[in-house]
Amino acid sequence: MYQAKYGHYPYSGTTGANVTGTKINIPGLSEFLPNPPQIPNDGISGYYGYIWSTNGADYKIVRLVPSGAMLPQHERDLPNIDPARTTRGWGVWSEGGGTI
């Protein structure tokens, strides 16, 4: 919806990332998603990250565990495991966002 309204996904003009903590916190997203999901309190530390491409054409929202940690097996078995972080994250992304 953000992309349809503004012609791009939220971005800062360079490829980057926004570690958002246990709640997804992307500038402007609350207009479209007033109650974003939270990391479940399941005893596994982690955070959400929002990663975007240089021109706002692609994005990725991922649930990550800290560097050096590994997702539990039931999460590594999910079909939407992050191809760039196969042991640390899963999420959703635009068509070209899998590699960012």
C-alpha positions, 0 to 999 in steps of 0.5 A: 500500500505504501509503494502504491501510494508513494511509488517506492518503499520507505528508504533513505536514498542509499541501501541500508537497514533499520533495526527496529527492536521487538516492534516493526518501526518503519517511518510512515508505516503506521499509516497502513499498519497501525498495529504491527506485529511484535516478536513473540515472548518465546524466550528467544531474543531477537529483533525485527529489521527493515532493509531497503534498496538504494532506490526504494524499489525493494525491501525486506522485513526480517525477524533476526536473532543476534549475530552468532546465534541460530534460529530454532529448528522450527523457525529454520524450517519455515518456507520464508527463511531469509536467503541472505541469513539462512540460520538467523532470520525469516521474513517477507520481502519484495520480488527483488528483495531476497538478496538485500 
